[in-house]
Amino acid sequence: MEQEAQVLTVAEHALTSREYRFLICWSVSLLLLYAIGGYLGTRLLRSYTAETARTRAAWLETPIMGMAPTSTGGVLPSSVKPTDVIVNMSMNRVGEFALKESAWTADFDIDFRWTGDGVNPGENFRIANGQILQREKGKSYKRGEERRAGYHVVARMSKPYDASRFPFSDEGLVVQVEDSTQGSDGLRYIADQGNSGAGPESTPRNVTLAWTTTGVKLRHRGPAQTDPKARISAEDAYSQFYFAMLVVPGSLGIYLKLFQALFASVALTLIALYIKPTHVDCRFGLPVGGFFASVSNNIFLGTLLPSADRLTLTDMINTVSLLTIFFVLTQSVISLHIFDTKGRERFSRYFDMVSLVVLAIGYVGVNIALPFAARPN
């Protein structure tokens, strides 16, 4: 009789084929949801990367100063004989990135060389995409017709940051210099690529300088800037020297700092699956607390990053975290029903442990795949 009772007890605690099928379906469903979400997210992030590369290439490949067709479809008169001004720029320091305000600070030296007295590029230059905070005159000379003027400049630059892949996106920083008085009929910049550049010490420690380049473009003012059919005149076109550089932030460190609280809240939520579902306060209290922590992290990121009109990497990570917490709450309700109503304690514990493993694998996998997809090519 005692042996029969032991066999009956084992049978009561063993999982039925129906319960095994339920565990398999639950696990496959969760993994499939994570796989679909991860696939769609990585695909979207890769499209953002490709779009950024195309936009950057198109900007660099637009016609430079000369007799080539301009961006508005016209050409400058061949009779125009402007004064050539050779420009080089050396970037001393890049800093004070303000993502929310779409700005950064540039500290650089700029040097102008030209012949004749018809123009004064040193005194009349301006920053087209920023505001000069400090301007100090440096080395200057006059040797016959040859002129040279050097300046040390600190400027606050405007820069719309792309939040779609932050913090794994590389950023193009540009300084655009043009003369405030002379149009392209009076002055033409020529970029001195060989004497321009930026050293590795010019960027903060957590930012890597990928490359720099210089060039010259035409910028149109007046009707030609807004109306492609307007007649282009040399007086409305301004020669513009640009110094562009590509910087890559220390993405992994920033990523962990931004989301460490969020990851901790999800980890505490998963730990709740070790608690018996009948201990309602602890079992459900941890996921609810993790939910509010995730919402707080989302609000914090909203104060730090510029607004975006599309789904960003940070949105994806916050969404998958909130969904994971929701899955844990749903699983806890089902587990409580199995444990308390059905009286299947053993099945409830199996359900908890299987769910813990599946949710952890799915969550970690997505949070590895998304940052990899967001990295620049």
C-alpha positions in Angstrom: 0.0 0.0 0.0 2.8 2.4 0.9 4.5 1.7 -2.5 1.3 2.4 -4.4 0.9 5.7 -2.5 4.4 6.8 -3.5 3.6 5.9 -7.2 0.4 7.9 -7.0 2.3 10.9 -5.5 4.8 10.8 -8.3 2.0 10.6 -10.9 0.3 13.6 -9.4 3.5 15.7 -9.6 4.6 14.6 -13.1 3.8 16.8 -16.0 1.1 15.7 -18.4 1.5 15.7 -22.2 -0.9 18.6 -22.4 1.2 20.6 -19.9 4.4 19.8 -22.0 2.6 21.1 -25.1 1.6 24.2 -23.3 5.2 24.9 -22.2 6.5 24.3 -25.7 3.8 26.6 -27.3 4.5 29.3 -24.7 8.2 29.2 -25.2 8.1 29.2 -29.0 5.5 32.0 -29.0 7.7 34.2 -26.8 10.9 33.5 -28.8 9.0 34.1 -32.1 7.8 37.5 -30.8 11.3 38.5 -29.8 12.7 37.2 -33.1 10.1 39.2 -35.2 10.7 42.4 -33.1 14.5 42.0 -33.4 14.3 41.4 -37.1 12.1 44.4 -37.8 14.2 46.6 -35.5 17.5 45.7 -37.0 16.1 46.1 -40.5 14.9 49.6 -39.7 18.2 50.6 -38.1 20.1 49.4 -41.1 17.9 51.5 -43.3 18.7 54.5 -41.1 22.4 53.8 -41.5 22.2 53.6 -45.3 20.1 56.8 -45.4 22.7 58.7 -43.4 25.5 57.4 -45.6 23.6 58.5 -48.8 22.8 61.9 -47.4 26.4 62.5 -46.3 27.8 61.4 -49.7 25.4 63.6 -51.6 26.3 66.7 -49.5 30.0 66.1 -50.1 29.5 65.5 -53.8 27.5 68.6 -54.7 29.3 70.9 -57.2 32.2 72.9 -55.8 33.0 76.5 -56.6 33.6 76.9 -60.3 31.9 76.9 -63.7 30.1 73.6 -63.1 26.3 73.6 -62.8 25.1 74.9 -59.5 22.6 73.1 -57.2 19.8 75.2 -58.6 20.5 74.3 -62.2 22.3 77.4 -63.4 25.9 78.4 -64.1 27.9 81.4 -63.1 28.9 83.8 -65.9 32.3 83.0 -67.4 33.1 86.7 -67.3 33.3 86.7 -63.5 36.9 87.2 -62.3 36.9 86.9 -58.5 39.9 87.3 -56.1 41.1 83.8 -55.1 41.6 83.4 -51.3 43.4 80.3 -50.1 41.9 79.0 -46.8 43.1 76.5 -44.3 41.7 75.5 -40.9 43.1 73.7 -38.0 40.7 72.3 -35.4 42.0 72.8 -31.9 39.2 71.4 -29.8 35.7 70.0 -30.2 33.5 70.0 -27.2 30.4 70.9 -25.3 28.0 68.8 -27.3 24.4 69.8 -26.6 22.2 67.1 -28.1 18.9 68.6 -27.1 19.9 72.1 -28.2 21.4 70.7 -31.5 24.7 72.5 -31.0 28.4 72.0 -30.4 31.4 74.2 -29.7 34.4 74.5 -32.1 37.8 76.0 -31.2 39.9 76.4 -34.4 42.6 78.5 -36.2 41.8 79.8 -39.7 44.2 81.3 -42.1 43.5 83.4 -45.3 46.0 84.1 -48.1 45.3 86.3 -51.1 46.7 88.9 -53.5 45.5 92.5 -53.8 43.6 95.0 -51.8 40.2 94.5 -53.3 39.0 92.1 -50.6 39.5 91.7 -46.8 38.5 88.1 -46.0 40.1 88.2 -42.5 37.9 91.0 -41.2 34.7 90.1 -43.1 34.4 86.3 -42.7 31.4 84.8 -40.9 30.2 81.4 -39.8 27.2 80.4 -41.9 26.0 77.6 -39.6 27.0 79.1 -36.2 27.8 82.1 -34.1 31.3 83.4 -33.4 31.8 83.7 -29.6 35.5 84.8 -29.7 37.7 86.1 -32.5 41.4 86.9 -32.0 43.7 88.0 -34.8 46.9 86.1 -35.1 49.8 86.0 -37.6 49.2 88.5 -40.4 51.5 90.2 -43.0 51.7 92.2 -46.2 54.4 91.5 -48.7 53.9 93.5 -51.8 50.6 92.4 -53.2 50.6 89.2 -51.1 48.4 89.2 -48.0 47.9 86.9 -45.1 45.6 87.0 -42.1 45.2 84.4 -39.3 42.6 84.1 -36.6 41.8 82.1 -33.5 38.1 81.5 -33.3 35.7 80.0 -30.8 32.2 79.4 -32.3 29.0 77.8 -31.2 27.9 75.6 -34.1 24.3 74.5 -34.9 24.1 70.8 -35.6 20.8 68.8 -35.9 21.7 65.5 -34.3 20.2 62.3 -35.6 18.6 60.5 -32.6 17.5 57.5 -34.7 20.7 55.5 -33.9 22.0 57.3 -30.9 24.5 56.5 -29.3 25.8 54.3 -32.1 25.6 56.8 -34.9 28.6 58.6 -36.2 28.2 62.4 -36.5 29.4 64.7 -39.2 30.5 68.1 -37.8 30.9 71.0 -40.3 32.2 74.5 -40.0 31.0 76.7 -42.9 32.8 79.9 -43.5 31.8 82.6 -46.0 32.5 86.3 -46.6 29.8 88.6 -45.2 30.2 91.3 -47.9 31.6 89.8 -51.1 29.6 87.6 -53.5 31.2 85.1 -55.8 31.9 87.8 -58.3 34.3 89.4 -55.9 35.8 86.6 -53.8 36.4 82.9 -54.3 37.7 80.6 -51.6 40.2 77.8 -52.5 40.6 75.1 -49.9 44.1 74.3 -48.7 43.5 70.6 -47.9 47.2 69.9 -47.1 47.5 72.4 -44.3 44.0 71.8 -42.8 43.1 69.1 -40.3 42.5 68.1 -36.7 44.6 66.1 -34.3 43.3 63.2 -32.2 43.7 65.4 -29.1 41.1 67.8 -30.5 38.2 65.6 -29.6 37.1 64.4 -26.1 38.3 61.1 -24.7 35.1 59.3 -25.5 35.0 60.5 -29.1 37.1 59.2 -31.9 38.0 61.3 -35.0 37.4 59.2 -38.1 38.4 61.6 -40.9 38.4 65.3 -41.9 38.0 67.0 -45.2 37.8 70.5 -46.6 36.2 71.9 -49.7 34.4 74.9 -51.3 30.8 75.2 -52.3 28.4 77.9 -53.6 25.6 79.1 -51.3 22.8 81.1 -52.9 21.0 84.0 -51.3 18.0 85.8 -52.5 15.3 84.3 -54.8 17.6 81.5 -56.1 17.8 80.0 -52.6 14.0 79.2 -52.5 12.9 79.4 -56.2 14.7 76.9 -58.5 13.4 78.8 -61.6 14.8 82.2 -60.4 17.7 83.7 -62.4 21.0 83.2 -60.7 23.4 86.1 -60.5 27.0 86.1 -59.2 26.0 88.7 -56.6 23.5 86.2 -55.0 26.0 83.4 -54.9 28.6 83.3 -52.1 31.7 81.2 -52.0 31.7 79.0 -48.9 34.6 77.2 -47.4 33.8 74.2 -45.3 35.7 72.1 -42.9 34.0 68.7 -42.2 34.9 65.9 -39.9 33.4 62.6 -38.9 33.4 61.7 -35.2 32.4 58.5 -33.5 31.3 58.6 -29.9 32.3 55.9 -27.3 29.0 54.2 -28.0 29.2 51.2 -25.7 30.0 53.2 -22.6 27.3 55.7 -23.3 24.8 52.9 -24.1 25.4 51.2 -20.8 25.2 54.5 -18.8 21.9 55.4 -20.5 20.2 52.1 -19.9 21.9 50.6 -16.8 18.9 51.5 -14.7 16.5 50.1 -17.3 18.5 46.8 -17.5 18.6 46.6 -13.7 14.8 47.0 -13.5 14.2 44.2 -16.1 16.6 42.0 -14.3 14.8 42.5 -11.0 11.5 41.8 -12.8 12.9 38.4 -14.1 14.1 37.5 -10.6 10.5 37.7 -9.5 9.9 34.4 -11.3 11.9 32.7 -8.6 9.2 33.7 -6.0 6.1 31.5 -5.5 3.1 33.1 -7.3 1.1 32.9 -4.1 3.4 35.5 -2.5 1.5 38.1 -4.4 3.1 41.2 -2.9 6.7 40.3 -4.0 5.8 38.4 -7.2 3.8 41.2 -8.6 5.4 44.1 -6.8 8.8 43.7 -8.5 7.4 43.8 -12.1 5.2 46.8 -11.3 8.2 48.6 -9.8 10.3 47.7 -12.9 7.5 49.1 -15.1 7.6 52.5 -13.4 11.4 52.5 -13.5 11.3 51.8 -17.3 8.9 54.7 -17.8 11.1 57.0 -15.7 14.1 56.0 -17.9 12.1 56.9 -21.0 11.3 60.3 -19.6 14.9 60.9 -18.7 16.0 60.1 -22.3 13.4 62.5 -23.6 15.0 65.3 -21.7 18.5 64.4 -23.0 17.9 63.7 -26.7 16.3 65.8 -29.5 12.8 64.7 -30.6 12.5 62.4 -33.6 9.7 61.8 -36.0 10.4 58.1 -36.3 11.1 55.1 -34.2 14.6 55.3 -32.7 17.0 52.9 -31.2 16.2 54.2 -27.7 12.5 53.8 -28.4 13.0 50.2 -29.4 15.0 49.3 -26.3 12.4 51.0 -24.0 9.6 49.2 -25.9 11.2 45.7 -25.7 11.9 46.3 -21.9 8.2 47.3 -21.2 7.0 44.3 -23.2 9.3 42.0 -21.3 7.9 43.3 -18.0 4.4 42.9 -19.4 5.2 39.3 -20.3 6.4 38.6 -16.8 3.2 40.0 -15.3 1.1 37.9 -17.7 3.1 34.8 -16.9 2.7 35.4 -13.1 -1.1 35.6 -13.5 -1.1 32.3 -15.4 1.3 30.7 -12.9 -0.8 31.8 -10.0 -3.9 30.3 -11.6 -2.0 27.0 -12.2 -0.6 26.9 -8.6 -3.6 28.1 -6.6 -6.7 27.1 -8.7 -5.5 24.0 -10.5 -3.3 22.9 -7.6 -0.4 22.0 -9.9 2.5 23.3 -7.9 5.1 21.3 -9.8 3.8 22.5 -13.2 3.8 26.1 -11.9 7.4 25.9 -11.0 8.4 24.4 -14.3 6.4 27.1 -16.0 8.3 29.8 -14.0 11.7 28.4 -14.7 11.1 27.9 -18.4 9.7 31.4 -18.8 12.7 32.8 -17.0 15.1 31.2 -19.4 13.1 32.1 -22.5 12.5 35.7 -21.5 16.1 36.2 -20.5 17.4 34.8 -23.8 14.9 36.8 -25.9 15.6 40.1 -24.1 19.4 39.8 -24.1 19.4 38.7 -27.7 17.3 41.7 -28.9 19.5 44.1 -26.9 22.6 42.7 -28.6 21.2 42.7 -32.1 19.8 46.2 -32.1 23.0 48.0 -31.2 25.0 46.0 -33.7 22.5 47.0 -36.4 22.8 50.6 -35.4 26.5 50.8 -35.8 27.9 52.7 -38.8 29.1 50.5 -41.7 
